[in-house]
Amino acid sequence: MKIILKIWLINLILFGIFSSINAQNSLYIINPQWGWWGEPGIIEEATLTIRPKGVFFEYGLYLTFSADQTYFDPSDSLEVELKFNLHNNAFVHDSWLWIEDEIIQAEIMDEWTAGQIYNEIVGRNLDPSILFKRDGYYELRVFPIMKGMPRKVKITYMVPTNWTSNLVTAPLPVEILRTSASQVENLKLVVYPSEKWDNPGILEYNDLDFESEIDTVFGEYKSVVIPKEYLRNSLTFSLNSPMESGFYLSTFTETNEDYYQLAVLPSEILTTEASNNIMVLFDYESPNSSLNKTEILNGVKLALLNYLSDSDSFNIAFSKLNIERISEDWLPADSATIENTFQNITTANLSNYSNLPSLIGNAIDFINSHSPKGIILIVSNSDELMNPESANELIDDIVDAIESDITFHVADFQNQNINYIYIGNQYYEGNQYFYNNITRMTGGNFYRIRDGYTYPALLEKTFQGVGGFISTFDLYTSLVGGFCYGRYNINLTGSSAFLDAPIFQVGKFNGSPPFRIEMNGVYEGTVFSKNFEIDEDKIDNSDTTLIKMWVSRYIKELEAQGSSSNNIMSEIINTSIANRVLSKHTAFICLEPSLGGQVCYDCRDDGGGSTDVETDDSTNINDDFTLAAYPNPFNNQTKIQINLPSSLSSESISFKIYNILGQVVKTFEIDQSMRGKFELVWDGRNDYGQNVSSGIYIFVAITPQKTHSVKLQLIK
């Protein structure tokens, strides 16, 4: 065991050295004795809870890992290694590990302290999990896992949302589920909506109906089970938007500081009568992407529905030997027409080879003959224009062919078989050279999935750029009776913004509402300035997660400055630990109780799991199972009264007393024939007959279904 743990610690350090490598999502079961070699792991169960928190959704991802399909020996102590990507603005703020039926909530500490702890516990009976934030990805490790002994974890993190006038959306983490060697059977989705945040849905599949249910602790929620065949595609979760008149504002008051979050949608504020004619070109090479054809088509359909208005027009063309165009005229971009159009499109419309030059030529001819102005939006994963000579010749031909005012936008979803070429002291990937030049020359935008986007996020970014551009943009917040400070724009880079892209800001304020919002910039060559006031009755109430949003931005700004300064490093670590927001220099660590880990009696499985924990001085968990202690507080002894339902026998239940460190103090051995009501007496001694000190203790009854507990207070 000592050798295994030393190798495990060395692996952790080595992975830190190579943390600059952008890891793909992966799941492996590793034998630490064998170094780096491992086998693909399995996710047996997956549940995701979702809570709307404003400009972020809070995700609680429950995963159960298994090593059963590996070729390791059943006696091997193995390790789970999960690497996963999150959105650049996402952040992790909690981690749980199940040890048998008990939940261990992670402690957050700096990496160096974590290393010292592992050095100290080498050779002991270790049962940890560690979660790191690396450069570009996250890394979770759980040890040990064995055949026939699955391990369950929970990762809680905040995901940035996307807003339109009607919907707030975020991608579901299907990429993490796809790391499983055997496909996950389903994903249980549990949503906690509210009056302003309701009507949950999966945009790609309207046939999934959420059912309303009640939890005795968390209240009303809605749930749906997503079958495995749907998990093969990108999935987008949606709720109704609470935005009014282009704004959403919520606040939270802490003891000494007040926080706010603001969402602004410029297209709802800057009225414009401009309409767009968009020609969408599909160009697909099957070896060059992990996305399937259904996923590709669904993503574009949703983007058209979300970002085009009734005044816009569209058309669609596909790469074929003879280019296939859906319509001989522009189609109105109302939702009914978009839906009807895609009902007549199947995966057969997408060929498995690229014919991009002919496809572009066909689109140019169509726009030249139908309108004075148009947009060509290329959705492609091909790389046949990688050679600069071919690319330059095609660009010359395009310039010669264009008669109308045409702008090119590109969404490049190539994520496999990526080749490089060196041109002018720079490396280019795939068709990057061609895409860079054609979009720059025509005033469009080029985005690629390889820059950290999911496919839905790639299309969102591309279509937002189609809607219009605001230069020298400025968003300033204040109060009528005070001021704002510590502002961070979450998804705004520099001084430019897109008309259809939401702008999020978090900050602090001092004073009282109304809030004043000032927007300035240049749109379509015209300077504008808009001023608004948001009254108190239009401001939503937030919670402590708003503080974490602000802290995550503060840490991100500090991390961008590098770690060369000890002062910056210390500030990152201290802020991360104080607010339980993971940084590049901290880690979430779960240890078994005997090694200092704490059983979390306030942690409840809110995803419909089987481990529920309640703590009270007198606990009535349900109509049948009851626990009570009297006297409580106590001096000499206390009697713990237990009522077992007829469906349970005492032989299937363990009864233990823990101290506040999560360490077992007393284990009760009882007659296995006991049924119904009975009592256990505790005289304040541990299993060795020694008197324990005054303080708080927890009596825990673990059944096959639930964990029940009652708090005890010993006073001497």
C-alpha positions, 0 to 999 in steps of 0.5 A, a space after each residue: 500500500 505504501 508503494 502504491 500511494 507514493 506512486 499515486 502522489 508522484 503521478 499527481 505531481 507529474 500531472 501538474 507539470 504537464 498541466 499546460 496541455 489542453 486535455 480532452 475529456 477522458 476517463 481511465 481506471 489506473 493501477 498506480 503500481 503500473 505507472 501511467 497505463 490504464 483502461 477506460 472507465 465506466 460511468 454507471 449512473 449519472 444525475 444532474 441537478 440544475 438551479 438557476 442563479 441568474 447569469 449562471 446555472 448551478 450544476 450538481 453532477 452526480 457520477 458513479 464510477 465502475 471498474 468492472 469492465 477492466 482487466 485488472 485483478 479483483 484484488 487490485 486497488 485502482 484509481 479513477 482519473 477523470 479529466 474534463 473541460 468546462 466553459 472558460 467562465 465556469 467555476 467549481 465550488 464544491 466536491 463530495 465523495 461517498 464512503 459507503 453511505 456517508 457523504 464527505 464534503 471536500 476541504 479546500 486547501 492549497 496544493 502544497 498543503 495537500 501534498 504534505 497531507 498525502 505524504 503524512 498519510 502514506 501507508 495508511 488506509 486511504 480513501 480520498 478524492 482530489 479535484 484540481 483546476 489545471 490550465 484548460 481542464 479539470 482533473 478528478 482522482 478517486 482512490 481506491 476503486 475495485 471491481 465490484 466496488 463502485 465510487 460515487 462523487 458529486 461536483 458542483 459548479 457554475 455554468 455561464 448561460 446564454 440569453 435571448 429575449 425568450 430563453 436562458 440556455 446552457 449546454 448539458 455536460 454530455 461530453 463528460 458522460 461520453 468518457 464512459 467506455 460503455 454508454 451511460 444508460 440515461 441521465 436523470 435531470 432534476 431542476 429546481 425552478 421558480 416563478 421567474 425561472 420556469 418551463 424547463 426543456 431540452 431544445 433539441 428534443 421537444 418530446 421530453 416532458 418534465 414531471 413535477 415532484 415534491 421533495 420534503 426538504 428542497 420543495 418542488 422540482 421537475 425531473 426528466 430521464 434523458 435516454 442514452 440515444 439522446 445523449 449521443 448528441 449535444 443537448 441544450 437545457 433551457 428555461 424561460 427568460 426573466 428579462 424585462 425590457 432587455 435587462 435582468 438585475 438581482 442583488 444580494 446583501 452580505 454583512 459588510 458588502 452588497 453584490 449585484 449581477 446584471 444581464 443586458 441584451 443590446 438587441 432589445 434596447 437598440 431598436 433597429 429595422 435592419 434585416 438579414 439575408 443568411 445563406 447557410 452552407 453545410 460542408 461535412 467530411 465524416 473523418 474530421 469530426 466526432 459530431 454526428 449528422 443529427 447533432 450538426 443539423 439540430 444545432 443550426 436549426 436551434 441557432 436559426 430559431 434563437 437568433 433570426 427574427 421574422 424580418 430576416 430571411 434564410 436559405 440552406 445549401 449542402 455540399 454535393 457533386 451537384 450542389 443541393 439548395 433547399 429553396 430557389 428563393 429566400 425563405 422567411 425566418 419565422 419559427 414555423 418556416 424554420 421548423 417546416 424546413 428542417 422537417 424535410 431535411 435528413 442526415 442524407 442531405 449531408 454528404 460525407 465529402 467536401 465540395 466547398 468551392 462549388 458550394 460557395 460559388 452556388 451561394 454567391 450566384 444565389 445572392 447576386 441574383 436575389 438581393 443586393 446584400 447577403 450573408 454566407 455562413 459556412 458550417 464546415 469541418 473540411 480541410 481541403 483548402 489547407 494549401 495557401 495556393 489553393 486558398 488564395 486562388 479561390 479567394 481571388 475567384 470569390 472576389 471576382 464573382 461577388 456582385 452584391 454586398 456579401 459578408 462571410 462568417 465561418 463556424 469550423 467544427 473540425 475536431 479530428 484529423 487536424 493537420 497543420 501547415 506553416 505559412 509566413 512564420 505561423 502555423 495554420 490548422 485545416 482551412 484556417 488560412 482560408 477562413 481567416 482571410 475570407 472573413 477579414 476581407 468581407 468583415 465577418 467572423 471566424 470561430 472554431 470548435 478547437 478554441 474551447 467551444 462546444 458545438 452549440 456554443 460555437 454556433 451561438 458565437 457565430 450567429 451572435 456575430 451575424 446580428 450586428 456589431 457595437 464598437 467602443 462599447 461601454 456599460 456603466 452602472 451606478 445608483 441614484 442613492 449611491 455608487 457601484 464598484 468592483 465591476 467585472 464584465 463576464 463575457 465582454 472582451 475589450 470595448 466591442 460587443 455584438 447586438 445579439 450577444 448578452 452582456 453580463 456584469 457582476 459587481 458591488 454597490 453601496 447605497 440604495 436603488 434605483 440602479 442607473 444603467 448607462 450604455 454607450 457605443 457606436 452601432 452602424 456608424 452612429 454614436 448612441 447613448 442609452 440611460 435607464 433606471 431599474 426600480 427596486 420592485 424590478 430587482 430580483 433577490 439572489 443568494 450567496 452564489 452571487 458572491 462566488 460569481 464575483 470571487 470567481 472573476 476576481 480570481 480569474 483576473 489575478 490568475 491572468 497576471 501570472 503567479 510570479 508574485 508571491 503577493 498575487 499567489 497568496 491572494 489567489 489562494 486565500 480568496 479561493 479557500 475563504 470562498 470555496 471557489 477552486 483556483 489553479 493553486 488550490 484543490 478540493 480534497 475528500 478524506 475518510 473520517 479516520 484521516 481527518 475527513 468530515 462526514 457532512 451531516 448537512 449535505 443532502 442528495 438533491 438529485 433523487 439519490 438514495 443517501 439522505 441525511 438529516 440532523 436534528 435534536 429529535 428527528 422524525 424522518 418519515 412516518 415509520 422510522 423515528 429517532 429521538 434522544 433523551 435527555 439531550 443535552 446530557 451529563 451521565 448518559 442519554 437514551 436513544 429511542 429508535 423505531 424501526 418500520 416492519 420493512 427493516 431489520 436491525 441486522 441490515 442497519 449500522 448504529 454509530 456515534 461520530 464526533 464533529 471531525 467525522 471520527 467513529 467514537 462508538 459502535 453499537 452491537 445489537 441483537 439482530 432480531 430486534 424489531 419495532 421500538 427499542 433503546 440504546 444507551 450511551 454513557 459518554 464512553 468510546 469503544 475503548 471504554 474511555 470517557 470522551 470530552 464535552 461537545 457535539 456528537 452525532 448518532 447515525 443509523 445507516 439503512 439500505 435506503 437512507 442515513 438517519 441521524 440525531 445530534 447529541 450534546 454532552 455537557 460535563 
